[in-house]
């Protein structure tokens, strides 16, 4: 059964979703087989999350340690089977504006249908207590640079904002700026208020992408609010790792070991990375 699609068709399908009237939920995938499984199950899109990529490639939490080359290689392996259009979380574009341009070039060549580009300050700066945003001028310049780097105009670039870390006015200002810059869609994280989401859409004049909705937004008509893509939880990789543990534990030669309660945190050494952050990225820490 050969039901593969080429890159041009994948990008056309993604653009049709953004231009349509439905809210589509993509499957969380991390390799060629999960992409094929998602397509067989009727998903119209696949999504490769940044945290999923870090776990799949490095076996580590998402602390912006993955290189562009590693990320693009994973995308290429997923896209080569032509199962379904793939959207990827390209984080901050692996650096400032010129790095974002290189990211577009590599992901476009890998066969990705679209990418998100966020305004979060990454990697985590020394002494930072929590998440922060790059300035609006820098964020807008990165979007403009990414758009200029496209060789294929059908490649989708989604401007992602974490402006909820600041305030409502910041969200609206960034939505408006990213829309004027020419982004193909606006990804709003952490939105819980339908009114605020509607305001962001009106400011950007773009179709919306959101994560799994919470609060009052969970019961709202997302399609009517202009949401064209609503992400699903990244459960595929943890489920696969859990099944692999069970299979290995039942294999002759396995030692008697209890299954960790938080398997992904244990295997990705999350506690070790938090200790390293505390030791080397926290002001006043002892080295």
Beta strands, then each sheet from edge to edge (+ up, - down):
strand 1: 27-28
strand 2: 45-48
strand 3: 85-89
strand 4: 114-118
strand 5: 156-161
strand 6: 185-188
strand 7: 207-210
strand 8: 227-230
sheet 1: 1+ 2+ 3+ 4+ 5+ 6+ 7+ 8+
end
